Amino acid sequence: MNSEHLRAVLWDMDGTLLDSREYHWLAWREALTAEGFTLTYEQFLASFGKRNDAILRGFFGADLSQSEIARISDTKEARYRTYVHTSGITLLPGVADWLQRLKTSGWRQAVASSAPRLNVETIVAVLNLGEFFATLVSAEDVQRGKPEPDVFLLAAERLAVPPARCVVVEDAPAGIEAARRAGMRTIGVRSSHADLEAHTADYVVASLAELPDDAFERLIC
């Protein structure tokens, strides 16, 4: 099929496919407490959706070494994955329906997340989502995190779909901005960022269950 006729949906993961905020909060708080850093919930929310290197350098300073970032991140993410495996996790309202509907309609789909690859792979495996996604793009795949467009541009490249024919589904302002820089259409979900309406998105909904039935078709004809 000619790429001009292909269409793709690029899904952010945390806060978009699922509500993992509580697990991330607990994992960050525990990991940083071990480092002698007291994390407030407000600090956590302000950093949610960013890459770990940006988060940790924001907390500990720009000179924090890559080895220290890797060490603290590994501890935090292992704790997060333990919560997922032991306590379980579910898709947000409307997500399962849209994943199936888009697949049936021939849209190509990918996860494009700032999360580490092991986290993405864990979520896809635990929730049995492998059939929906042709590729998974994670933090390790790009040098620059959101709001830079790299993660979305790489996902589009892997799907062989032009950026202008991609729709990004996001919950974070940084993700919406990254999609805009990539030249893609956007759907914002206010699951974790109440101020999302202040940012430019083609649709903004409280839940994907509220999204109009023709929303994706309207964005990419």
Sequence and secondary structure as in RCSB ss.txt:
>XXXX:A:sequence
MNSEHLRAVLWDMDGTLLDSREYHWLAWREALTAEGFTLTYEQFLASFGKRNDAILRGFFGADLSQSEIARISDT
KEARYRTYVHTSGITLLPGVADWLQRLKTSGWRQAVASSAPRLNVETIVAVLNLGEFFATLVSAEDVQRGKPEPD
VFLLAAERLAVPPARCVVVEDAPAGIEAARRAGMRTIGVRSSHADLEAHTADYVVASLAELPDDAFERLIC
>XXXX:A:secstr
  GGG  EEEE  BTTTB  HHHHHHHHHHHHHTTT    HHHHHHHTTS HHHHHHHHH TT  HHHHHHHHHH
HHHHHHHHHHHH   B TTHHHHHHHHHHTT EEEEE SS HHHHHHHHHHTT GGG SEEE GGG SS TTSSH
HHHHHHHHHT  GGGEEEEESSHHHHHHHHHHT EEEEETTS GGGGGS  SEEES GGGS TTHHHHH  
